[in-house]
Amino acid sequence: MTDATIRETTQFVYVTYIAATPEKVFEAITRPDVARRYWGHENVSDWRPGSRWQHVRANDARTVQLVGEMIESSPPSRLVISWANESEAADPAAYSRVSFDIEPYDDMVRLTVTHDDLVVGSGMANGVTKGWPIVLSSMKSYLETGCGLDVFAKPKAA
């Protein structure tokens, strides 16, 4: 292996606590009609290992933005998918991996999202470190109050 073929990778981990059941959190990730309410996208798959999944913008254009494959599905406690921009779907090196671990925690759920195999300094690594916190905060708000956040909001100018 030459220096040119070495990929330095990193991971992003986000933990949140949600006043919901493991089943409701799992559904929020896997049911398109629920995900669109807090994410602005639908996650579309049959959720069986080896199956494809698509992250589809929930608007009239229905743009497929992300794609991947189901790696592991153990409802309602664990889901693992591969993850790449749709434009890079043909490049095996473009894929990272996302694990959703859903654990009962007293009368709530501890959700740990681990996005790993991210290339250090890549656009994907940069994007997920900004994207996951607002998406998961929106999921928490939606499950606890019935109202998600505007995941497309931008920071206010100083």
MARDRENFI-792200 format. One record per residue (C-alpha): residue number from 1; x, y, z; residue in three letters. Coordinates in steps of 0.02 Angstrom, whole numbers, plus 50000, padded with zeros to 5 digits. Example, Ala and Ser with C-alpha at 12.3 -4.5 7.8 and 13.67 -1.06 7.14 Angstrom:
<pts>
+-----+-------+-------+-------+---------+
| num |    px |    py |    pz | residuo |
+-----+-------+-------+-------+---------+
|   1 | 50615 | 49775 | 50390 |     ALA |
|   2 | 50684 | 49947 | 50357 |     SER |
+-----+-------+-------+-------+---------+
</pts>
This chain:
<pts>
+-----+-------+-------+-------+---------+
| num |    px |    py |    pz | residuo |
+-----+-------+-------+-------+---------+
|   1 | 50000 | 50000 | 50000 |     MET |
|   2 | 50070 | 50169 | 49952 |     THR |
|   3 | 50043 | 50331 | 50046 |     ASP |
|   4 | 49922 | 50384 | 49909 |     ALA |
|   5 | 49804 | 50240 | 49950 |     THR |
|   6 | 49799 | 50264 | 50139 |     ILE |
|   7 | 49634 | 50338 | 50195 |     ARG |
|   8 | 49631 | 50422 | 50364 |     GLU |
|   9 | 49457 | 50397 | 50435 |     THR |
|  10 | 49362 | 50465 | 50582 |     THR |
|  11 | 49194 | 50443 | 50664 |     GLN |
|  12 | 49057 | 50555 | 50732 |     PHE |
|  13 | 48957 | 50498 | 50883 |     VAL |
|  14 | 48800 | 50583 | 50947 |     TYR |
|  15 | 48701 | 50527 | 51100 |     VAL |
|  16 | 48531 | 50594 | 51147 |     THR |
|  17 | 48394 | 50545 | 51268 |     TYR |
|  18 | 48215 | 50543 | 51205 |     ILE |
|  19 | 48052 | 50526 | 51303 |     ALA |
|  20 | 47985 | 50387 | 51190 |     ALA |
|  21 | 47988 | 50199 | 51171 |     THR |
|  22 | 48122 | 50105 | 51073 |     PRO |
|  23 | 47986 | 50057 | 50948 |     GLU |
|  24 | 47940 | 50239 | 50917 |     LYS |
|  25 | 48122 | 50289 | 50891 |     VAL |
|  26 | 48152 | 50143 | 50772 |     PHE |
|  27 | 47995 | 50192 | 50675 |     GLU |
|  28 | 48052 | 50373 | 50667 |     ALA |
|  29 | 48208 | 50315 | 50574 |     ILE |
|  30 | 48130 | 50183 | 50462 |     THR |
|  31 | 47955 | 50243 | 50419 |     ARG |
|  32 | 47956 | 50368 | 50275 |     PRO |
|  33 | 47795 | 50453 | 50333 |     ASP |
|  34 | 47871 | 50486 | 50504 |     VAL |
|  35 | 48048 | 50535 | 50449 |     ALA |
|  36 | 47981 | 50667 | 50330 |     ARG |
|  37 | 47900 | 50758 | 50477 |     ARG |
|  38 | 48063 | 50793 | 50569 |     TYR |
|  39 | 48198 | 50766 | 50435 |     TRP |
|  40 | 48122 | 50835 | 50275 |     GLY |
|  41 | 48176 | 50671 | 50194 |     HIS |
|  42 | 48109 | 50494 | 50188 |     GLU |
|  43 | 48216 | 50341 | 50220 |     ASN |
|  44 | 48152 | 50213 | 50097 |     VAL |
|  45 | 48194 | 50027 | 50109 |     SER |
|  46 | 48120 | 49860 | 50158 |     ASP |
|  47 | 48249 | 49864 | 50301 |     TRP |
|  48 | 48312 | 49686 | 50272 |     ARG |
|  49 | 48500 | 49655 | 50277 |     PRO |
|  50 | 48572 | 49667 | 50101 |     GLY |
|  51 | 48430 | 49779 | 50039 |     SER |
|  52 | 48459 | 49952 | 49967 |     ARG |
|  53 | 48399 | 50109 | 50054 |     TRP |
|  54 | 48375 | 50284 | 49987 |     GLN |
|  55 | 48365 | 50453 | 50074 |     HIS |
|  56 | 48234 | 50545 | 49971 |     VAL |
|  57 | 48195 | 50731 | 49987 |     ARG |
|  58 | 48013 | 50747 | 50042 |     ALA |
|  59 | 47959 | 50872 | 49911 |     ASN |
|  60 | 47887 | 50869 | 49735 |     ASP |
|  61 | 48057 | 50837 | 49655 |     ALA |
|  62 | 48085 | 50680 | 49763 |     ARG |
|  63 | 48274 | 50695 | 49740 |     THR |
|  64 | 48374 | 50545 | 49801 |     VAL |
|  65 | 48517 | 50623 | 49900 |     GLN |
|  66 | 48595 | 50476 | 49990 |     LEU |
|  67 | 48601 | 50290 | 49957 |     VAL |
|  68 | 48666 | 50136 | 50043 |     GLY |
|  69 | 48635 | 49960 | 50095 |     GLU |
|  70 | 48557 | 49882 | 50248 |     MET |
|  71 | 48695 | 49799 | 50349 |     ILE |
|  72 | 48602 | 49751 | 50507 |     GLU |
|  73 | 48424 | 49769 | 50569 |     SER |
|  74 | 48370 | 49714 | 50743 |     SER |
|  75 | 48207 | 49807 | 50781 |     PRO |
|  76 | 48187 | 49903 | 50891 |     PRO |
|  77 | 48364 | 49907 | 50961 |     SER |
|  78 | 48490 | 49922 | 50818 |     ARG |
|  79 | 48502 | 49975 | 50637 |     LEU |
|  80 | 48662 | 49985 | 50533 |     VAL |
|  81 | 48670 | 50055 | 50356 |     ILE |
|  82 | 48803 | 50105 | 50232 |     SER |
|  83 | 48792 | 50286 | 50174 |     TRP |
|  84 | 48853 | 50383 | 50022 |     ALA |
|  85 | 48802 | 50531 | 49915 |     ASN |
|  86 | 48695 | 50471 | 49771 |     GLU |
|  87 | 48817 | 50550 | 49650 |     SER |
|  88 | 48956 | 50438 | 49718 |     GLU |
|  89 | 48856 | 50276 | 49732 |     ALA |
|  90 | 48966 | 50183 | 49608 |     ALA |
|  91 | 49126 | 50215 | 49710 |     ASP |
|  92 | 49147 | 50087 | 49852 |     PRO |
|  93 | 49272 | 50205 | 49937 |     ALA |
|  94 | 49137 | 50340 | 49953 |     ALA |
|  95 | 49034 | 50240 | 50078 |     TYR |
|  96 | 49033 | 50269 | 50265 |     SER |
|  97 | 48928 | 50178 | 50394 |     ARG |
|  98 | 48793 | 50233 | 50516 |     VAL |
|  99 | 48740 | 50134 | 50669 |     SER |
| 100 | 48585 | 50176 | 50769 |     PHE |
| 101 | 48587 | 50098 | 50943 |     ASP |
| 102 | 48422 | 50117 | 51036 |     ILE |
| 103 | 48420 | 50070 | 51220 |     GLU |
| 104 | 48281 | 50083 | 51350 |     PRO |
| 105 | 48338 | 50202 | 51488 |     TYR |
| 106 | 48213 | 50210 | 51631 |     ASP |
| 107 | 48057 | 50288 | 51552 |     ASP |
| 108 | 48151 | 50352 | 51399 |     MET |
| 109 | 48270 | 50296 | 51264 |     VAL |
| 110 | 48456 | 50325 | 51244 |     ARG |
| 111 | 48492 | 50342 | 51057 |     LEU |
| 112 | 48674 | 50330 | 51003 |     THR |
| 113 | 48712 | 50369 | 50821 |     VAL |
| 114 | 48887 | 50321 | 50767 |     THR |
| 115 | 48937 | 50376 | 50592 |     HIS |
| 116 | 49105 | 50298 | 50554 |     ASP |
| 117 | 49224 | 50263 | 50411 |     ASP |
| 118 | 49217 | 50448 | 50366 |     LEU |
| 119 | 49367 | 50514 | 50270 |     VAL |
| 120 | 49453 | 50648 | 50374 |     VAL |
| 121 | 49424 | 50821 | 50300 |     GLY |
| 122 | 49296 | 50760 | 50172 |     SER |
| 123 | 49136 | 50851 | 50130 |     GLY |
| 124 | 49038 | 50704 | 50201 |     MET |
| 125 | 49131 | 50712 | 50368 |     ALA |
| 126 | 49101 | 50899 | 50376 |     ASN |
| 127 | 48918 | 50880 | 50328 |     GLY |
| 128 | 48873 | 50745 | 50454 |     VAL |
| 129 | 48952 | 50839 | 50600 |     THR |
| 130 | 48835 | 50983 | 50562 |     LYS |
| 131 | 48686 | 50879 | 50505 |     GLY |
| 132 | 48665 | 50745 | 50637 |     TRP |
| 133 | 48643 | 50864 | 50786 |     PRO |
| 134 | 48499 | 50959 | 50706 |     ILE |
| 135 | 48417 | 50803 | 50632 |     VAL |
| 136 | 48424 | 50710 | 50797 |     LEU |
| 137 | 48366 | 50863 | 50894 |     SER |
| 138 | 48220 | 50876 | 50773 |     SER |
| 139 | 48180 | 50691 | 50797 |     MET |
| 140 | 48180 | 50715 | 50985 |     LYS |
| 141 | 48066 | 50868 | 50971 |     SER |
| 142 | 47949 | 50778 | 50853 |     TYR |
| 143 | 47934 | 50622 | 50961 |     LEU |
| 144 | 47911 | 50722 | 51121 |     GLU |
| 145 | 47799 | 50863 | 51059 |     THR |
| 146 | 47733 | 50812 | 50888 |     GLY |
| 147 | 47827 | 50955 | 50805 |     CYS |
| 148 | 47998 | 50939 | 50723 |     GLY |
| 149 | 48125 | 51078 | 50696 |     LEU |
| 150 | 48171 | 51165 | 50534 |     ASP |
| 151 | 48320 | 51055 | 50486 |     VAL |
| 152 | 48356 | 51170 | 50338 |     PHE |
| 153 | 48378 | 51325 | 50448 |     ALA |
| 154 | 48542 | 51419 | 50433 |     LYS |
| 155 | 48638 | 51510 | 50571 |     PRO |
| 156 | 48585 | 51691 | 50600 |     LYS |
| 157 | 48710 | 51822 | 50544 |     ALA |
| 158 | 48803 | 51902 | 50691 |     ALA |
+-----+-------+-------+-------+---------+
</pts>
